[in-house]
Amino acid sequence: MSLTQAQSENVRRYVELREQRATLSADLKTLDKELEQLKARIMADMAGSWSASYEDGNGSYAVTMKPSRRVSILKDDLLRLKTADPMVPEEARDRYRFADHLIRFVAVGYDLPRTNAIKMDLDGSWVNGKHGPQFQVDGWRELVPPTIEGVLGYLSSGLLKGIGPKTAGEIVQRFGTDSLRVIENEPQRLLEIRGITEEKLEEIKTDYAESKAIRDLMTVLAPFKLTPKTAMKIYEHFGPDGAALLRKSFYQLCQIPGFGFKKVDAIVVKSGGDMQDPMRVRGALFYALEKSRTEGGHLYLEAEKLLGEALTLLNEKIPQLDQRLQRPQLERELRAMVETNVVVSKRGSIYLPHVFVQESETARKVAELVLERPEPVDLRPVMERIKGRLGITLSPMQYRAVEMAFCHSLSIITGGPGTGKSTILKAVIEAYRELYPDNAIALGAPTGKASRRMAETIGMDSAATRHSLLGLHGEDAGWQ
């Protein structure tokens, strides 16, 4: 096909515009990426409220930022830091040059201080983040020069709640370079400072102790590469002494639901830990109980079965027969755990303490419901009306089941498929609606599919899973 001059010009222009569009798209992607990087740097570098003006030949611009105060301590902090250390990889360095000739880089970690008033010593490793290489901080500590200026700068940095620049000045004026020792070891002496009340002192003490305890814990847990959320879960379990306890034995972690013995064991073994450590035995026993609960739904294990499973677990990584743990070692440790209430033994069955409490509370509640007798009602006229309205005829056994449901606060209806369970339930609900029209009815089932099927069969608008009805949203989220 031959083209006219006008057609050729149109085709040429079409190809030209398409190439321009492709170039523009690539440029836009580059611009978008750089904008995101700059945004991250600005957010990291200027964490507090600030205003700035910028002027060039085209006019002046005002920029204001008022970020909301960070209230969660379960989130990684992203900070832009500066250093003179030449060991920062080239690809991790900010490509811009600054008047102070210091290297800028991005660090991410738990509870990093958002202040330029102090120097820090960081432990961690370089990782690839969303906006390029960044330093993943496993632990950090303040480097406070033992001078009046150094201590004043640290106390004025905002790291300690209740201590602002004015109060910091008064503390340093009173205690000098001894101020940090006073705060840590003799905090009551802060009451000598005008403006520090008992209430304010408690706030300072609590914040200082908790911040230090969690940072110590994060440092101890660095080999596990945990998220701050998991670290906080560990802190809540062990309290302020968590770091000290874990330094004695990492196997303490096996007490925490969801923290597997195998993961802990792998790290301890890699670091040359003692395979005969009694705490390792306890960790395996905890793990066997927790695994049985989460994977098998068992609230307890018989002692014989528990010892067998734990022994297998402990010897998996010990190929030498003469170095393997023996059953008497586990029996001694289990006996000690029972005697110190670390686990509960009931007629040869071993429970985790919180699981034993849950079972006992459930049994108590069931007993209360069984003993509790509802107010008697006459079902005969109600059942006659339901029979006509629903068009169903109950067998004598089904009718008796409906009567018993109204005679007891807890009823269990069992039977195979097609034995009339749904019909009984439907009759119970209809009778309850007629007797107590102002009361609410809730339907619950193990799964979402089962709950929808129940609602369709019974003729109600909706049903829910039992977890949803109870407000249970996972072990981390808790009850609501």
PLY file of the C-alpha trace (Angstrom):
ply
format ascii 1.0
element vertex 480
property float x
property float y
property float z
element edge 479
property int vertex1
property int vertex2
end_header
0.00 0.00 0.00
1.45 3.38 -0.99
0.76 6.41 1.19
0.08 9.94 0.15
2.30 12.67 1.46
-0.36 13.68 4.03
-0.80 10.08 5.21
2.95 9.63 5.53
3.17 12.80 7.61
0.38 11.56 9.93
2.10 8.19 10.45
5.45 9.87 11.10
3.88 12.24 13.61
2.04 9.34 15.32
5.29 7.38 15.77
7.06 10.50 17.01
4.37 11.26 19.61
4.32 7.66 20.80
8.09 7.78 21.37
7.72 11.08 23.25
5.00 9.59 25.42
7.21 6.61 26.26
10.02 8.97 27.25
7.68 11.05 29.38
6.34 7.94 31.13
9.87 6.88 32.02
10.64 10.39 33.26
7.46 10.42 35.37
8.39 7.12 37.00
11.83 8.53 37.81
10.29 11.69 39.23
7.78 9.72 41.31
10.55 7.56 42.74
12.68 10.60 43.63
9.67 12.34 45.20
9.02 9.32 47.42
12.69 9.19 48.44
12.71 12.91 49.27
9.47 12.57 51.19
10.95 9.75 53.28
14.08 11.80 53.97
12.08 14.86 54.98
9.79 12.83 57.24
12.77 11.13 58.85
14.88 14.27 59.21
12.20 16.63 60.52
10.09 14.61 62.91
8.75 17.57 64.91
6.47 20.39 63.77
8.29 22.87 61.54
7.86 25.66 59.00
10.21 26.73 56.24
10.29 29.21 53.38
11.97 28.72 50.03
12.66 31.40 47.43
13.88 31.28 43.85
13.50 33.34 40.69
9.90 32.19 40.23
8.63 33.26 43.64
8.56 32.16 47.27
7.02 29.04 48.82
5.99 28.25 52.39
6.04 24.68 53.68
4.51 23.69 57.02
4.44 20.29 58.67
2.65 19.25 61.85
2.88 15.47 62.19
0.76 13.84 64.88
2.58 12.73 68.00
3.72 9.12 67.84
1.74 7.20 70.43
2.52 3.60 69.53
5.73 1.96 70.70
5.13 -1.08 68.50
6.37 0.50 65.30
9.82 0.73 63.73
11.23 4.25 63.55
12.75 5.49 60.31
15.43 8.13 60.81
17.89 9.96 58.63
21.21 10.06 60.48
24.60 11.61 59.82
28.07 10.26 60.57
31.73 10.74 59.75
32.24 6.96 59.58
33.59 6.09 56.09
32.34 2.50 56.47
28.84 3.52 55.28
28.38 1.80 51.87
28.37 4.15 48.89
24.94 2.98 47.75
23.46 3.77 51.19
24.77 7.34 51.29
22.70 10.38 50.42
23.92 11.59 47.03
23.74 15.23 48.11
26.73 16.98 49.70
26.38 19.05 52.88
28.41 21.89 54.37
29.39 19.82 57.42
30.86 17.11 55.11
29.09 14.39 57.11
27.54 11.32 55.46
23.74 11.02 55.56
22.04 7.62 55.62
18.72 6.07 56.64
18.39 3.90 59.76
15.37 1.87 60.86
14.86 0.32 64.28
12.85 0.24 67.46
12.35 3.43 69.50
15.19 5.36 67.87
15.58 8.85 69.36
14.14 11.59 67.15
16.65 14.21 68.14
19.93 15.66 66.94
20.99 16.53 70.49
22.79 13.26 71.21
25.29 10.95 69.59
24.56 7.24 69.31
26.46 3.98 68.98
24.48 1.68 66.68
24.61 -2.12 66.29
22.95 -3.77 63.30
23.34 -4.58 59.62
22.71 -3.08 56.19
19.51 -4.22 54.48
17.59 -3.27 51.34
14.58 -1.16 52.29
11.70 0.34 50.33
13.75 3.40 49.43
17.14 1.75 49.02
19.81 0.46 51.42
19.26 1.33 55.07
20.80 0.37 58.40
18.64 -2.06 60.40
19.35 -1.19 64.04
19.38 -4.15 66.44
20.48 -2.08 69.41
21.70 1.39 70.28
23.00 3.39 73.21
23.45 7.07 73.84
26.95 8.49 73.86
26.65 11.21 76.47
29.89 13.16 76.98
30.72 13.44 80.72
30.50 17.21 80.53
27.90 19.76 81.62
27.13 20.48 77.95
26.81 16.78 77.08
24.48 15.92 79.96
22.41 19.05 79.39
22.07 18.24 75.69
20.89 14.71 76.48
18.35 15.77 79.12
17.06 18.57 76.87
16.63 16.19 73.90
13.06 15.16 74.82
14.00 11.49 75.25
12.69 11.47 78.82
9.04 12.35 79.40
8.56 15.07 81.98
11.95 16.67 81.37
12.00 19.68 79.06
14.83 22.16 78.42
13.98 24.29 81.47
13.77 21.33 83.88
16.92 19.83 82.31
18.79 23.07 83.03
17.70 23.03 86.67
18.67 19.36 87.10
22.13 19.94 85.63
22.56 23.10 87.69
21.76 21.08 90.84
23.58 17.79 90.12
26.06 18.67 87.37
27.66 15.76 85.50
26.20 13.43 88.16
22.66 14.04 86.86
22.25 10.77 84.93
23.48 8.71 87.88
20.94 10.46 90.11
18.10 9.77 87.66
18.99 6.08 87.42
20.02 5.28 90.99
18.58 8.04 93.22
15.52 9.36 91.37
13.88 10.59 94.62
16.47 13.37 94.73
14.79 14.92 91.68
12.14 16.18 94.10
14.75 18.73 95.14
14.14 20.41 91.77
11.43 23.05 91.74
8.54 21.98 89.50
9.10 18.21 89.81
6.17 16.81 91.77
5.66 13.24 92.99
3.43 12.61 89.96
5.99 14.02 87.53
8.74 12.01 89.21
6.79 8.79 88.72
6.36 9.63 85.04
10.12 10.22 84.65
11.04 7.04 86.54
8.56 4.86 84.64
9.53 6.19 81.23
13.27 5.92 81.95
13.01 2.37 83.30
10.69 1.09 80.57
12.64 2.66 77.73
15.91 1.25 79.06
14.40 -2.19 79.71
12.91 -2.50 76.22
16.10 -1.30 74.53
18.12 -3.81 76.56
15.66 -6.51 75.54
15.91 -5.59 71.86
19.70 -5.79 72.12
19.58 -9.24 73.72
17.06 -10.44 71.12
19.04 -9.06 68.15
20.04 -12.57 66.86
16.35 -13.42 66.41
15.59 -10.47 64.09
12.27 -9.88 65.84
9.72 -7.21 65.05
9.08 -4.56 67.73
5.59 -6.02 68.19
7.02 -9.43 69.13
9.62 -7.81 71.38
6.85 -5.92 73.17
4.96 -9.18 73.64
8.08 -10.65 75.27
8.51 -7.55 77.45
4.90 -7.78 78.65
5.44 -11.44 79.56
8.73 -11.07 81.48
8.51 -7.46 82.62
11.54 -5.22 83.30
13.78 -8.21 84.12
13.30 -9.76 80.68
16.78 -8.96 79.34
18.48 -10.39 82.46
16.41 -13.57 82.33
17.12 -14.14 78.63
20.84 -13.55 79.11
20.79 -16.53 81.48
18.91 -18.71 78.99
17.19 -17.99 75.69
14.98 -21.04 76.33
12.87 -18.85 78.61
11.26 -17.69 75.36
9.57 -21.06 74.98
7.08 -20.01 77.69
5.57 -17.54 75.23
2.79 -18.83 72.93
3.84 -18.80 69.31
7.57 -18.73 70.05
8.85 -22.10 68.93
11.50 -24.17 70.66
13.01 -25.11 67.31
13.79 -21.51 66.38
15.33 -20.79 69.77
17.23 -24.07 69.76
18.67 -23.45 66.29
20.14 -20.09 67.34
21.47 -21.38 70.67
23.05 -24.44 69.02
24.61 -22.25 66.31
26.17 -20.04 68.98
27.66 -23.06 70.77
25.12 -23.38 73.59
24.94 -26.23 76.08
22.75 -29.04 74.72
22.34 -30.44 78.26
21.09 -27.11 79.68
18.13 -27.76 82.03
16.42 -24.72 80.53
16.65 -26.43 77.13
14.75 -29.37 78.62
12.10 -27.01 79.98
11.88 -25.30 76.61
11.18 -28.61 74.88
8.49 -29.51 77.43
6.82 -26.10 76.98
7.00 -26.46 73.21
5.44 -29.93 73.22
2.51 -28.68 75.34
2.01 -25.55 73.23
2.23 -27.46 69.94
-0.30 -29.99 71.18
-2.66 -27.13 72.08
-2.34 -25.07 68.89
-2.08 -27.90 66.35
-4.06 -30.66 68.01
-6.52 -28.72 70.16
-5.44 -30.59 73.30
-5.58 -28.75 76.61
-3.12 -31.17 78.25
-0.81 -34.09 77.58
-0.41 -37.17 79.73
3.00 -37.12 81.38
4.23 -40.22 79.52
3.33 -38.77 76.12
4.78 -35.37 77.00
8.11 -36.85 78.07
8.32 -38.96 74.91
7.64 -36.05 72.56
10.06 -33.73 74.36
12.82 -36.36 74.40
12.50 -36.88 70.65
12.64 -33.14 70.08
15.72 -32.66 72.27
17.75 -35.44 70.61
16.92 -34.58 66.99
20.11 -32.53 66.60
22.41 -34.76 68.66
23.70 -37.56 66.41
26.15 -38.94 69.01
24.30 -41.52 71.10
26.47 -41.01 74.19
25.66 -37.27 74.23
21.89 -37.60 73.95
19.62 -36.67 76.82
18.10 -39.50 78.83
14.54 -39.85 80.10
15.48 -39.47 83.83
16.82 -35.97 83.05
13.42 -34.95 81.66
11.55 -36.59 84.52
13.59 -34.62 87.08
13.00 -31.35 85.27
9.28 -32.00 84.83
8.97 -32.84 88.52
10.71 -29.57 89.43
8.39 -27.64 87.08
5.34 -29.15 88.78
6.70 -28.44 92.27
7.34 -24.78 91.41
3.97 -24.36 89.63
5.60 -23.72 86.26
3.19 -26.35 84.89
0.12 -27.97 86.45
-0.24 -31.70 87.04
-3.69 -33.19 87.55
-3.99 -36.96 87.85
-1.01 -37.51 85.54
-2.10 -34.90 82.99
0.19 -31.91 82.44
-1.23 -28.46 81.65
0.23 -25.07 80.90
-0.96 -22.90 83.82
-3.06 -20.47 81.78
-4.70 -23.37 79.93
-5.54 -25.10 83.22
-7.17 -21.88 84.45
-9.17 -21.60 81.22
-10.43 -25.18 81.51
-11.29 -24.72 85.18
-13.15 -21.47 84.51
-15.06 -23.10 81.66
-16.02 -26.08 83.85
-17.15 -23.71 86.60
-19.29 -21.72 84.18
-20.85 -24.89 82.74
-21.67 -26.08 86.28
-23.32 -22.72 87.04
-25.43 -22.97 83.87
-26.46 -26.56 84.64
-27.56 -25.60 88.15
-29.35 -22.46 86.98
-33.02 -23.18 86.24
-34.92 -20.80 83.96
-38.41 -19.62 84.86
-40.92 -22.34 83.76
-43.05 -21.60 80.69
-46.10 -23.29 79.12
-44.98 -24.26 75.62
-48.16 -25.98 74.42
-50.02 -22.96 72.99
-46.81 -21.53 71.61
-45.88 -24.79 69.88
-49.35 -25.07 68.33
-49.02 -21.64 66.75
-45.49 -22.43 65.54
-46.64 -25.72 64.06
-49.23 -23.94 61.93
-46.95 -21.04 60.98
-43.92 -23.11 60.00
-45.79 -26.08 58.63
-43.72 -28.61 60.59
-44.68 -31.52 62.79
-42.29 -32.47 65.58
-41.83 -36.07 66.63
-42.32 -36.83 70.34
-38.51 -36.90 70.80
-38.08 -33.56 69.01
-40.88 -31.98 71.06
-39.21 -33.24 74.24
-35.91 -31.70 73.07
-37.57 -28.28 72.61
-39.14 -28.54 76.09
-35.80 -29.41 77.67
-34.12 -26.43 75.97
-36.52 -24.15 77.87
-36.05 -26.05 81.13
-32.25 -25.66 81.20
-29.82 -22.81 80.65
-27.45 -25.08 78.72
-28.56 -27.72 76.24
-26.65 -29.99 73.87
-28.39 -31.41 70.80
-26.48 -34.18 69.03
-27.18 -36.54 66.17
-26.02 -37.51 62.71
-27.13 -35.92 59.41
-30.89 -35.98 58.83
-31.87 -36.68 62.44
-33.75 -33.38 62.88
-31.25 -31.14 64.69
-31.98 -28.12 62.48
-35.74 -28.60 62.88
-35.39 -28.63 66.68
-33.21 -25.52 66.60
-35.67 -23.73 64.34
-38.55 -24.58 66.69
-36.56 -23.42 69.75
-35.75 -20.07 68.10
-39.34 -19.47 66.95
-40.69 -20.29 70.41
-38.12 -18.02 72.07
-39.02 -15.18 69.71
-42.68 -15.47 70.63
-42.06 -15.77 74.37
-39.36 -13.05 74.58
-39.88 -10.70 71.61
-37.56 -8.00 73.05
-34.56 -10.29 73.59
-31.75 -10.73 71.07
-30.74 -14.08 69.56
-27.22 -14.87 68.39
-26.24 -17.78 66.15
-22.65 -19.00 66.19
-20.77 -21.69 64.28
-17.12 -22.83 64.04
-16.53 -21.40 60.55
-17.93 -18.67 58.32
-19.33 -21.21 55.87
-21.06 -23.13 58.66
-22.52 -19.91 60.09
-23.98 -18.90 56.70
-25.46 -22.38 56.25
-26.98 -22.21 59.73
-28.58 -18.83 59.03
-30.08 -20.11 55.75
-31.42 -23.30 57.36
-32.92 -21.56 60.39
-34.28 -18.63 58.38
-32.42 -15.86 60.23
-30.74 -12.92 58.56
-27.26 -13.64 59.83
-25.03 -15.80 61.97
-21.40 -15.39 63.04
-18.38 -17.48 63.87
-17.90 -18.26 67.55
-14.65 -16.29 67.56
-16.47 -13.23 66.25
-19.29 -13.58 68.79
-16.80 -13.84 71.64
-14.74 -10.93 70.33
-11.63 -13.10 70.04
-9.31 -11.70 67.38
-6.18 -13.79 67.80
-3.69 -14.13 70.67
-1.96 -10.86 69.87
-5.15 -8.81 69.51
-6.84 -10.32 72.57
-10.48 -10.04 73.53
-12.78 -7.14 72.72
0 1
1 2
2 3
3 4
4 5
5 6
6 7
7 8
8 9
9 10
10 11
11 12
12 13
13 14
14 15
15 16
16 17
17 18
18 19
19 20
20 21
21 22
22 23
23 24
24 25
25 26
26 27
27 28
28 29
29 30
30 31
31 32
32 33
33 34
34 35
35 36
36 37
37 38
38 39
39 40
40 41
41 42
42 43
43 44
44 45
45 46
46 47
47 48
48 49
49 50
50 51
51 52
52 53
53 54
54 55
55 56
56 57
57 58
58 59
59 60
60 61
61 62
62 63
63 64
64 65
65 66
66 67
67 68
68 69
69 70
70 71
71 72
72 73
73 74
74 75
75 76
76 77
77 78
78 79
79 80
80 81
81 82
82 83
83 84
84 85
85 86
86 87
87 88
88 89
89 90
90 91
91 92
92 93
93 94
94 95
95 96
96 97
97 98
98 99
99 100
100 101
101 102
102 103
103 104
104 105
105 106
106 107
107 108
108 109
109 110
110 111
111 112
112 113
113 114
114 115
115 116
116 117
117 118
118 119
119 120
120 121
121 122
122 123
123 124
124 125
125 126
126 127
127 128
128 129
129 130
130 131
131 132
132 133
133 134
134 135
135 136
136 137
137 138
138 139
139 140
140 141
141 142
142 143
143 144
144 145
145 146
146 147
147 148
148 149
149 150
150 151
151 152
152 153
153 154
154 155
155 156
156 157
157 158
158 159
159 160
160 161
161 162
162 163
163 164
164 165
165 166
166 167
167 168
168 169
169 170
170 171
171 172
172 173
173 174
174 175
175 176
176 177
177 178
178 179
179 180
180 181
181 182
182 183
183 184
184 185
185 186
186 187
187 188
188 189
189 190
190 191
191 192
192 193
193 194
194 195
195 196
196 197
197 198
198 199
199 200
200 201
201 202
202 203
203 204
204 205
205 206
206 207
207 208
208 209
209 210
210 211
211 212
212 213
213 214
214 215
215 216
216 217
217 218
218 219
219 220
220 221
221 222
222 223
223 224
224 225
225 226
226 227
227 228
228 229
229 230
230 231
231 232
232 233
233 234
234 235
235 236
236 237
237 238
238 239
239 240
240 241
241 242
242 243
243 244
244 245
245 246
246 247
247 248
248 249
249 250
250 251
251 252
252 253
253 254
254 255
255 256
256 257
257 258
258 259
259 260
260 261
261 262
262 263
263 264
264 265
265 266
266 267
267 268
268 269
269 270
270 271
271 272
272 273
273 274
274 275
275 276
276 277
277 278
278 279
279 280
280 281
281 282
282 283
283 284
284 285
285 286
286 287
287 288
288 289
289 290
290 291
291 292
292 293
293 294
294 295
295 296
296 297
297 298
298 299
299 300
300 301
301 302
302 303
303 304
304 305
305 306
306 307
307 308
308 309
309 310
310 311
311 312
312 313
313 314
314 315
315 316
316 317
317 318
318 319
319 320
320 321
321 322
322 323
323 324
324 325
325 326
326 327
327 328
328 329
329 330
330 331
331 332
332 333
333 334
334 335
335 336
336 337
337 338
338 339
339 340
340 341
341 342
342 343
343 344
344 345
345 346
346 347
347 348
348 349
349 350
350 351
351 352
352 353
353 354
354 355
355 356
356 357
357 358
358 359
359 360
360 361
361 362
362 363
363 364
364 365
365 366
366 367
367 368
368 369
369 370
370 371
371 372
372 373
373 374
374 375
375 376
376 377
377 378
378 379
379 380
380 381
381 382
382 383
383 384
384 385
385 386
386 387
387 388
388 389
389 390
390 391
391 392
392 393
393 394
394 395
395 396
396 397
397 398
398 399
399 400
400 401
401 402
402 403
403 404
404 405
405 406
406 407
407 408
408 409
409 410
410 411
411 412
412 413
413 414
414 415
415 416
416 417
417 418
418 419
419 420
420 421
421 422
422 423
423 424
424 425
425 426
426 427
427 428
428 429
429 430
430 431
431 432
432 433
433 434
434 435
435 436
436 437
437 438
438 439
439 440
440 441
441 442
442 443
443 444
444 445
445 446
446 447
447 448
448 449
449 450
450 451
451 452
452 453
453 454
454 455
455 456
456 457
457 458
458 459
459 460
460 461
461 462
462 463
463 464
464 465
465 466
466 467
467 468
468 469
469 470
470 471
471 472
472 473
473 474
474 475
475 476
476 477
477 478
478 479
